[in-house]
Protein backbone atom coordinates (compact mmCIF):
# COMPACT_ATOMS: atom_id res chain seq x y z
CA UNK A 1 0.00 0.00 0.00
CA UNK A 2 1.34 3.42 -0.98
CA UNK A 3 0.59 6.51 1.06
CA UNK A 4 1.24 9.98 -0.27
CA UNK A 5 2.07 12.61 2.32
CA UNK A 6 1.48 16.14 1.12
CA UNK A 7 4.04 18.78 1.95
CA UNK A 8 6.61 16.34 3.34
CA UNK A 9 9.43 18.37 1.80
CA UNK A 10 8.41 21.36 3.93
CA UNK A 11 8.32 19.48 7.26
CA UNK A 12 11.32 18.23 9.19
CA UNK A 13 11.68 14.47 8.95
CA UNK A 14 14.54 11.98 8.80
CA UNK A 15 14.05 11.25 5.09
CA UNK A 16 14.12 14.86 3.93
CA UNK A 17 17.35 16.00 2.29
CA UNK A 18 18.61 19.45 1.36
CA UNK A 19 17.84 18.71 -2.31
CA UNK A 20 14.20 18.06 -1.32
CA UNK A 21 13.98 21.53 0.24
CA UNK A 22 15.54 23.10 -2.88
CA UNK A 23 13.06 21.25 -5.08
CA UNK A 24 10.11 22.35 -2.91
CA UNK A 25 11.16 26.01 -3.19
CA UNK A 26 11.70 25.56 -6.91
CA UNK A 27 8.15 24.25 -7.38
CA UNK A 28 6.80 27.28 -5.53
CA UNK A 29 8.94 29.68 -7.60
CA UNK A 30 7.91 27.98 -10.85
CA UNK A 31 4.22 28.27 -9.93
CA UNK A 32 4.58 31.98 -9.17
CA UNK A 33 6.58 32.62 -12.34
CA UNK A 34 4.11 30.73 -14.53
CA UNK A 35 1.02 32.33 -13.01
CA UNK A 36 2.34 35.88 -12.58
CA UNK A 37 5.61 36.60 -14.40
CA UNK A 38 4.86 34.91 -17.74
CA UNK A 39 1.48 36.65 -18.24
CA UNK A 40 3.04 39.92 -17.07
CA UNK A 41 5.85 39.52 -19.63
CA UNK A 42 3.24 38.87 -22.32
CA UNK A 43 1.23 41.94 -21.28
CA UNK A 44 4.29 44.22 -21.24
CA UNK A 45 5.50 42.92 -24.62
CA UNK A 46 1.99 43.25 -26.08
CA UNK A 47 1.68 46.80 -24.76
CA UNK A 48 5.04 47.74 -26.29
CA UNK A 49 4.12 46.05 -29.60
CA UNK A 50 0.77 47.86 -29.70
CA UNK A 51 2.39 51.27 -29.14
CA UNK A 52 5.08 50.53 -31.72
CA UNK A 53 2.58 49.27 -34.31
CA UNK A 54 0.36 52.34 -33.80
CA UNK A 55 3.37 54.62 -34.26
CA UNK A 56 4.36 52.80 -37.46
CA UNK A 57 0.77 52.97 -38.76
CA UNK A 58 0.58 56.70 -37.97
CA UNK A 59 3.89 57.30 -39.78
CA UNK A 60 2.64 55.28 -42.77
CA UNK A 61 -0.60 57.26 -42.88
CA UNK A 62 1.36 60.52 -42.76
CA UNK A 63 3.55 59.65 -45.73
CA UNK A 64 0.99 57.80 -47.85
CA UNK A 65 -2.17 58.98 -49.53
CA UNK A 66 -5.13 57.15 -50.98
CA UNK A 67 -6.71 57.84 -54.34
CA UNK A 68 -9.73 56.41 -56.15
CA UNK A 69 -8.40 55.06 -59.43
CA UNK A 70 -9.91 53.32 -62.41
CA UNK A 71 -8.36 50.06 -63.56
CA UNK A 72 -7.33 50.62 -67.18
CA UNK A 73 -4.93 47.70 -67.55
CA UNK A 74 -5.92 44.11 -68.13
CA UNK A 75 -5.83 42.05 -64.95
CA UNK A 76 -4.50 38.49 -65.18
CA UNK A 77 -7.01 35.84 -66.21
CA UNK A 78 -6.20 33.69 -63.20
CA UNK A 79 -5.30 35.67 -60.09
CA UNK A 80 -2.30 34.32 -58.26
CA UNK A 81 -2.82 32.97 -54.78
CA UNK A 82 -0.66 32.82 -51.70
CA UNK A 83 0.63 29.48 -50.34
CA UNK A 84 -2.29 29.54 -47.88
CA UNK A 85 -4.72 29.56 -50.80
CA UNK A 86 -5.93 33.15 -50.32
CA UNK A 87 -6.15 35.59 -53.21
CA UNK A 88 -3.89 38.60 -52.95
CA UNK A 89 -3.25 41.78 -54.86
CA UNK A 90 -1.47 42.04 -58.18
CA UNK A 91 -0.02 44.96 -60.21
CA UNK A 92 -2.11 46.45 -62.99
CA UNK A 93 -2.26 49.81 -64.73
CA UNK A 94 -4.60 52.36 -63.11
CA UNK A 95 -5.58 55.96 -63.90
CA UNK A 96 -6.72 58.74 -61.61
CA UNK A 97 -7.10 62.49 -61.55
CA UNK A 98 -5.49 64.58 -58.83
CA UNK A 99 -6.87 67.77 -57.24
CA UNK A 100 -5.23 69.92 -59.91
CA UNK A 101 -7.23 68.02 -62.56
CA UNK A 102 -4.10 66.30 -63.92
CA UNK A 103 -4.50 62.71 -65.05
CA UNK A 104 -1.97 60.13 -63.90
CA UNK A 105 -1.46 56.58 -65.11
CA UNK A 106 0.78 54.10 -63.31
CA UNK A 107 1.11 50.53 -62.10
CA UNK A 108 -0.53 49.86 -58.75
CA UNK A 109 -1.47 46.79 -56.77
CA UNK A 110 -5.19 46.05 -56.78
CA UNK A 111 -7.15 43.35 -54.94
CA UNK A 112 -7.63 39.98 -56.58
CA UNK A 113 -10.86 39.76 -58.53
CA UNK A 114 -10.67 43.35 -59.77
CA UNK A 115 -11.72 43.78 -63.42
CA UNK A 116 -10.91 46.39 -66.05
CA UNK A 117 -13.07 49.48 -65.54
CA UNK A 118 -13.50 48.91 -61.78
CA UNK A 119 -12.75 51.77 -59.42
CA UNK A 120 -10.48 50.85 -56.53
CA UNK A 121 -8.64 52.53 -53.68
CA UNK A 122 -4.90 52.56 -54.21
CA UNK A 123 -2.19 53.98 -51.97
CA UNK A 124 0.86 55.96 -53.03
CA UNK A 125 3.84 57.35 -51.18
CA UNK A 126 5.22 60.87 -51.55
CA UNK A 127 7.07 59.84 -54.73
CA UNK A 128 3.85 58.49 -56.26
CA UNK A 129 4.97 54.88 -55.97
CA UNK A 130 2.31 52.26 -55.29
CA UNK A 131 2.51 51.04 -51.69
CA UNK A 132 0.33 48.84 -49.51
CA UNK A 133 -2.24 50.58 -47.32
CA UNK A 134 -1.17 51.47 -43.78
CA UNK A 135 -2.05 48.84 -41.18
CA UNK A 136 -5.56 49.09 -39.78
CA UNK A 137 -6.76 48.53 -36.22
CA UNK A 138 -7.34 44.81 -36.76
CA UNK A 139 -3.77 44.32 -38.02
CA UNK A 140 -2.40 46.32 -35.09
CA UNK A 141 -4.33 44.19 -32.59
CA UNK A 142 -3.34 41.01 -34.39
CA UNK A 143 0.31 42.06 -34.11
CA UNK A 144 -0.19 42.96 -30.43
CA UNK A 145 -1.77 39.62 -29.54
CA UNK A 146 0.87 37.68 -31.49
CA UNK A 147 3.79 39.44 -29.78
CA UNK A 148 2.15 39.20 -26.34
CA UNK A 149 1.39 35.50 -26.76
CA UNK A 150 4.89 34.74 -28.02
CA UNK A 151 6.46 36.66 -25.12
CA UNK A 152 4.30 34.89 -22.53
CA UNK A 153 4.96 31.51 -24.15
CA UNK A 154 8.69 32.21 -24.36
CA UNK A 155 8.82 33.24 -20.70
CA UNK A 156 6.91 30.11 -19.70
CA UNK A 157 9.24 27.93 -21.80
CA UNK A 158 12.31 29.46 -20.12
CA UNK A 159 10.80 28.89 -16.67
CA UNK A 160 9.93 25.26 -17.46
CA UNK A 161 13.36 24.62 -18.95
CA UNK A 162 15.04 26.09 -15.87
CA UNK A 163 12.76 23.95 -13.69
CA UNK A 164 13.78 20.81 -15.59
CA UNK A 165 17.46 21.66 -15.11
CA UNK A 166 16.98 22.33 -11.38
CA UNK A 167 15.05 19.08 -10.93
CA UNK A 168 17.72 17.11 -12.73
CA UNK A 169 20.47 18.62 -10.56
CA UNK A 170 18.34 18.11 -7.41
CA UNK A 171 17.78 14.45 -8.32
CA UNK A 172 21.50 13.96 -8.84
CA UNK A 173 22.24 15.57 -5.45
CA UNK A 174 19.50 13.53 -3.77
CA UNK A 175 20.95 10.28 -5.10
CA UNK A 176 24.43 11.34 -3.93
CA UNK A 177 23.06 12.17 -0.46
CA UNK A 178 21.31 8.81 -0.27
CA UNK A 179 24.51 7.10 -1.41
CA UNK A 180 26.49 8.80 1.37
CA UNK A 181 23.81 7.94 3.93
CA UNK A 182 23.83 4.31 2.81
CA UNK A 183 27.64 4.24 2.99
CA UNK A 184 27.35 5.22 6.68
CA UNK A 185 24.46 2.84 7.41
CA UNK A 186 25.43 -0.22 5.35
CA UNK A 187 28.24 -1.51 7.61
CA UNK A 188 25.92 -1.49 10.66
CA UNK A 189 23.09 -3.05 8.64
CA UNK A 190 25.20 -5.90 7.24
CA UNK A 191 26.71 -6.63 10.68
CA UNK A 192 23.25 -6.79 12.17
CA UNK A 193 22.01 -9.09 9.37
CA UNK A 194 25.05 -11.36 9.70
CA UNK A 195 24.77 -11.54 13.50
CA UNK A 196 21.07 -12.23 13.47
CA UNK A 197 18.45 -10.78 15.84
Residue pairs with C-beta under 8 A, 6 or more apart in sequence:
8 15
8 16
8 20
9 16
9 20
9 21
9 23
9 24
10 24
17 173
17 174
17 177
17 178
18 173
18 177
19 170
19 171
19 173
19 174
19 177
20 170
20 174
22 166
22 170
22 173
23 166
23 167
23 170
26 163
26 166
26 167
26 170
27 163
30 159
30 160
30 163
33 155
33 159
34 156
34 159
34 160
37 155
37 159
38 152
38 153
38 155
38 156
38 159
39 152
41 151
41 152
41 154
41 155
42 148
42 149
42 151
42 152
42 153
42 155
43 148
43 152
44 151
45 147
45 148
45 150
45 151
45 152
46 144
46 145
46 147
46 148
46 149
46 151
47 144
47 148
48 147
49 143
49 144
49 146
49 147
49 148
50 140
50 141
50 143
50 144
53 135
53 139
53 140
53 143
53 144
54 140
56 135
57 134
57 135
57 136
57 139
57 140
60 134
60 135
61 134
63 125
63 126
64 123
64 124
64 125
64 131
64 133
64 134
65 123
65 124
66 121
66 122
66 123
66 133
67 96
67 98
67 121
67 122
67 123
67 124
68 96
68 119
68 120
68 121
69 94
69 95
69 96
69 108
69 119
69 120
69 121
69 122
70 94
70 95
70 96
70 117
70 118
70 119
71 92
71 93
71 94
71 110
71 114
71 115
71 116
71 117
71 118
71 119
71 120
72 93
72 94
72 95
72 105
72 116
73 92
73 93
73 94
73 107
73 116
74 92
74 116
75 90
75 92
75 110
75 114
75 115
75 116
76 90
79 87
79 88
79 90
79 112
79 113
80 87
80 88
80 90
80 112
81 87
81 88
81 112
82 88
87 111
87 112
87 113
88 112
89 109
89 110
89 111
89 112
89 132
90 109
90 110
90 112
91 107
91 108
91 109
91 110
91 130
92 107
92 108
92 109
92 110
92 114
93 105
93 106
93 107
93 108
94 105
94 106
94 107
94 108
94 110
94 120
94 122
95 103
95 104
95 105
96 103
96 104
96 122
97 103
97 104
98 104
104 128
106 128
106 130
107 130
108 122
108 124
108 130
109 122
109 130
109 132
110 118
110 120
110 122
111 120
114 120
121 133
122 130
123 130
123 131
123 132
123 133
123 134
124 130
124 131
125 131
135 143
